[in-house]
Amino acid sequence: MKIAICDDEIEYINDVEKHINQYCFEHGLTVEVFKYSNGKELIEQSIPFDIAFLDIEMEDMDGLEVGKCLQNINPDIVLIYVTAFEHYLDEALDLGIIRFFSKPIDSQRFYKGFEKAIDKVDKAEIVFHLKDEKNGTACIRANDIVFVEIKGRKTKVVDKNGKEFFTRDNIREWKMKLNKSYFISPHNSFIVNTNYITYFQKDYIILNGKYTIPIAYSKRVDFKRKFMMLMEG
């Protein structure tokens, strides 16, 4: 999951990052945080961020304009504004903002808002290219995907109903798509949805009571830690 923080005051960037890190540590989440002190620098990266924490009043480019540009890159991005200027609330809500925090940050409000943002990212749909005679595309909700597996020269996607899709998107591309909090890679050839784990052993897991997925030796400790923290959260 990729998260951007943009504010022209470094103390607020650090404050937001501290809250993000604390929440992720407590819930066993892995995220990438990118920090920017101006809006132009942020949008020039053309990164499809999942969540963005933006200040509204910045010198070079206001946060509302930055938010619109980020939505052009990723229409599903979750925008959260952290600002001392609440009179922008109505315009911010028009962008589909799910939280509007005042400065200084209230920790409890922040954690609740961040949790809601992650939930919204987790429920987004995934579009992928099929590898069949039609070479079309398919669309499926992320939380309906049970696992993704490299299968020869194809990548196989299995949904909760047992339907199989063979895609032209490689495993690296799928790791970028499946940036939801509940996806973990127990092996270089697999990405699994932890919500479907029905049995856990140190060297393998079973998904939906029927799919046996190996856990690579080098990933066992980290996989168990992340899985247990997700279950506790």
C-alpha positions in Angstrom: 0.0 0.0 0.0 1.5 3.4 -1.1 0.8 6.4 1.1 1.7 10.0 0.3 2.0 12.8 2.9 2.2 16.4 1.5 2.6 19.5 3.7 4.8 22.5 3.6 5.4 22.2 7.3 7.8 19.4 8.2 6.5 19.0 11.8 3.1 18.0 10.4 4.6 15.6 7.9 6.5 13.9 10.8 3.4 13.9 13.0 1.3 12.2 10.3 4.1 9.7 9.6 4.4 8.9 13.3 0.7 8.1 13.5 0.8 6.0 10.4 3.8 4.0 11.7 2.2 3.5 15.1 -1.1 2.2 13.6 0.7 -0.1 11.1 2.9 -1.5 13.9 0.0 -2.3 16.1 -2.0 -4.0 13.2 0.9 -5.8 11.4 0.6 -3.8 8.2 3.3 -3.0 5.7 3.0 0.3 3.8 5.3 2.5 1.8 5.3 6.2 2.9 6.4 9.0 0.6 6.9 12.5 2.0 6.7 15.7 0.0 6.9 19.4 1.0 5.0 20.7 -2.1 2.3 19.5 -4.3 4.1 19.9 -7.7 6.8 17.5 -6.5 4.2 15.0 -5.5 2.2 14.9 -8.7 5.3 14.9 -10.9 6.1 11.4 -9.5 3.0 10.0 -11.2 2.7 7.3 -8.6 -0.7 5.6 -8.2 -1.0 6.3 -4.4 -3.7 4.4 -2.4 -4.0 7.0 0.3 -2.8 10.7 0.4 -2.7 13.0 3.4 -2.7 16.5 2.1 -2.5 20.0 3.5 -4.8 22.5 1.8 -3.0 25.8 1.9 0.5 25.3 0.3 2.4 28.0 -1.5 3.0 26.4 -4.9 -0.2 24.4 -5.4 -3.1 24.0 -3.0 -4.1 20.6 -1.7 -7.5 20.5 -3.4 -5.8 20.9 -6.8 -3.3 18.3 -5.8 -6.1 15.9 -4.8 -7.8 16.3 -8.2 -4.5 15.5 -10.0 -3.9 12.4 -7.8 -7.5 11.2 -8.7 -6.5 11.4 -12.4 -3.7 9.0 -11.7 -5.7 6.7 -9.5 -9.5 7.3 -9.4 -9.7 5.0 -6.3 -7.3 7.0 -4.2 -8.5 7.9 -0.7 -7.9 11.6 0.1 -7.5 12.8 3.7 -6.9 16.5 4.4 -5.0 17.6 7.5 -5.4 21.4 7.8 -6.1 24.2 10.2 -8.5 25.8 7.7 -11.9 24.2 8.1 -13.7 26.6 5.8 -12.5 24.4 2.9 -14.7 21.5 4.1 -17.5 21.7 1.6 -15.1 21.8 -1.4 -13.1 19.0 0.0 -16.2 16.8 0.5 -16.9 17.2 -3.3 -13.7 15.3 -3.9 -15.0 12.3 -1.9 -12.8 13.0 1.1 -13.5 10.6 3.9 -11.7 12.5 6.7 -10.9 16.1 7.4 -8.5 16.5 10.3 -7.8 19.8 12.1 -4.3 20.7 13.3 -2.9 19.7 15.7 -3.9 16.0 15.1 -6.1 14.2 17.5 -4.7 10.7 17.7 -8.0 8.8 18.2 -9.7 10.6 15.4 -6.7 9.9 13.2 -6.6 6.2 13.9 -10.3 5.9 13.2 -10.0 7.8 9.9 -7.0 5.9 8.8 -8.7 2.6 9.5 -11.7 3.7 7.4 -9.3 4.7 4.6 -7.6 1.3 4.6 -11.0 -0.4 4.6 -12.0 1.6 1.5 -8.7 0.7 -0.3 -9.2 -3.0 0.7 -12.7 -3.1 -1.0 -11.6 -1.6 -4.3 -12.0 -3.6 -7.5 -9.0 -5.0 -9.4 -8.9 -4.9 -13.3 -6.6 -7.3 -15.0 -5.8 -8.6 -18.5 -6.9 -12.1 -19.4 -4.6 -14.6 -21.2 -7.1 -16.6 -23.3 -8.3 -16.6 -26.9 -10.0 -13.2 -26.5 -7.3 -11.5 -24.5 -9.8 -9.3 -22.9 -10.0 -7.9 -19.3 -11.7 -9.0 -16.1 -12.8 -7.1 -13.1 -13.1 -8.6 -9.6 -13.3 -7.2 -6.1 -10.0 -7.5 -4.3 -11.5 -9.2 -1.3 -13.0 -11.9 -3.5 -9.6 -13.1 -4.7 -8.4 -16.1 -2.7 -4.9 -16.3 -4.1 -2.7 -15.6 -7.1 -0.1 -18.1 -8.4 2.5 -18.2 -11.1 1.5 -21.1 -13.3 4.1 -21.8 -16.0 4.1 -18.8 -18.3 0.7 -17.7 -17.0 -0.5 -16.2 -13.7 -3.5 -17.9 -12.2 -6.1 -16.0 -10.1 -8.6 -18.0 -8.1 -11.7 -16.3 -6.6 -13.9 -17.3 -3.6 -16.2 -19.3 -5.8 -13.4 -21.4 -7.2 -13.4 -19.7 -10.6 -10.0 -19.6 -12.2 -8.6 -16.8 -14.4 -5.4 -16.9 -16.3 -3.8 -13.5 -16.9 -1.2 -11.8 -18.9 -0.2 -9.7 -15.8 2.9 -11.2 -14.1 3.4 -11.7 -10.4 5.3 -8.4 -10.0 2.3 -6.5 -11.4 0.0 -8.5 -9.1 2.1 -7.5 -6.1 1.4 -3.9 -7.1 -2.3 -4.5 -7.6 -2.8 -6.5 -4.4 -1.6 -3.8 -2.0 -4.5 -4.4 0.4 -3.8 -5.0 4.0 -4.9 -8.6 4.0 -2.7 -9.9 1.1 0.6 -11.6 2.1 3.2 -13.5 0.0 4.1 -16.8 1.7 6.2 -17.9 -1.3 7.7 -16.1 -4.4 5.1 -17.9 -6.5 2.0 -17.0 -4.5 0.1 -14.1 -3.0 -2.7 -15.1 -0.6 -5.7 -13.5 0.9 -5.4 -14.1 4.7 -9.1 -13.9 5.1 -9.4 -17.3 3.5 -6.9 -19.1 5.6 -8.7 -22.1 7.2 -5.6 -24.0 8.4 -2.1 -22.8 9.3 1.1 -24.8 9.8 4.7 -23.5 9.9 5.4 -24.7 6.3 2.0 -24.5 4.6 -1.5 -23.0 4.8 -4.8 -24.2 3.5 -7.2 -21.7 1.9 -11.0 -22.2 1.8 -10.5 -25.7 3.1 -9.0 -27.0 -0.1 -6.1 -25.1 -1.5 -2.7 -26.0 0.0 -0.1 -23.2 -0.3 3.5 -23.7 0.7 5.3 -21.2 3.0 8.9 -20.7 1.9 11.5 -21.4 4.6 12.9 -17.8 4.4 9.4 -16.3 4.9 8.0 -18.5 7.7 8.9 -16.2 10.7 7.7 -13.0 8.9 4.6 -14.6 7.5 3.5 -16.0 10.9 4.1 -12.6 12.6 2.1 -10.7 10.0 -0.7 -13.2 9.9 -1.1 -13.4 13.7 -1.1 -9.6 14.0 -3.8 -9.4 11.3 -5.9 -11.9 13.1 -5.5 -10.1 16.4 -6.4 -6.8 14.8 
